[in-house]
Amino acid sequence: MTLILAIVIGGIIGWLASLIMNRDAQQGIFLNIVVGIVGALLAGFLLNPLIGGGNIAAGDFSLSSLLVSLLGAVVLLAIVNLFTRRSIR
């Protein structure tokens, strides 16, 4: 059940991140899910030890962990934009 919930939450987070970074037209639902999950994992392993809070990968779906995961997905898309478009936005 946690895996299905992580996929759904990851898809929503990836979709929100793609809307923030203006990449929604280039991405489909699969890439939104991948960006959301990978962004959540990156944020969970890199940002959460610095600022504290829960981790979505560990099954903690609190507001702080969701916001940190969204931040991780936005940073991931910014890095992808930097390599594909040569600019962050």
C-alpha positions in Angstrom: 0.0 0.0 0.0 2.9 2.4 0.8 4.3 1.8 -2.7 1.1 2.8 -4.4 0.7 5.8 -2.2 4.3 6.9 -2.9 3.7 6.6 -6.7 0.5 8.7 -6.4 2.1 11.3 -4.2 5.2 11.3 -6.4 3.1 11.9 -9.5 1.4 14.8 -7.9 4.6 16.3 -6.6 6.3 15.8 -10.1 3.3 17.4 -11.8 3.4 20.4 -9.4 7.2 20.7 -9.9 6.7 20.6 -13.7 4.1 23.4 -13.5 6.4 25.5 -11.4 9.3 25.0 -13.8 7.1 25.4 -17.0 7.9 21.8 -18.3 4.4 20.4 -18.1 4.0 20.4 -21.8 7.1 18.4 -22.4 6.5 15.7 -19.8 3.9 13.0 -19.6 2.5 11.3 -16.6 5.3 8.8 -16.4 8.0 11.5 -16.3 6.0 13.4 -13.7 6.0 10.3 -11.4 9.7 9.7 -12.0 10.6 13.4 -11.3 8.4 13.4 -8.2 9.9 10.2 -6.7 13.5 10.9 -7.6 13.1 14.5 -6.3 11.6 13.1 -3.1 14.5 10.7 -2.7 17.1 13.3 -3.3 15.4 15.7 -0.9 15.1 13.0 1.7 18.7 12.0 1.6 20.3 15.5 1.0 18.0 18.1 2.5 16.3 16.4 5.4 19.5 15.8 7.4 20.2 19.5 7.1 16.8 20.9 8.0 15.2 18.0 9.8 11.8 16.5 9.1 10.4 13.3 7.7 11.2 11.4 4.6 8.6 10.2 2.1 10.8 7.2 1.2 10.4 6.1 4.8 6.6 6.4 4.6 6.3 9.8 6.4 3.7 11.8 4.5 3.7 15.0 6.7 3.4 18.5 5.3 7.0 19.2 5.9 8.2 16.1 4.0 5.9 16.9 1.1 7.2 20.4 0.8 10.8 19.2 1.0 10.0 16.6 -1.7 8.5 19.3 -3.9 11.6 21.4 -3.4 13.8 18.4 -4.4 11.7 17.8 -7.5 12.0 21.5 -8.5 15.7 21.4 -8.0 15.9 18.2 -10.0 14.0 19.9 -12.9 16.2 23.0 -12.6 19.3 20.8 -13.1 17.7 19.0 -16.0 16.8 22.4 -17.5 20.3 23.6 -17.0 21.7 20.7 -19.2 19.0 20.7 -21.8 18.2 24.3 -22.3 21.4 25.9 -20.9 19.2 27.9 -18.5 17.3 27.2 -15.3 14.0 28.4 -16.6 
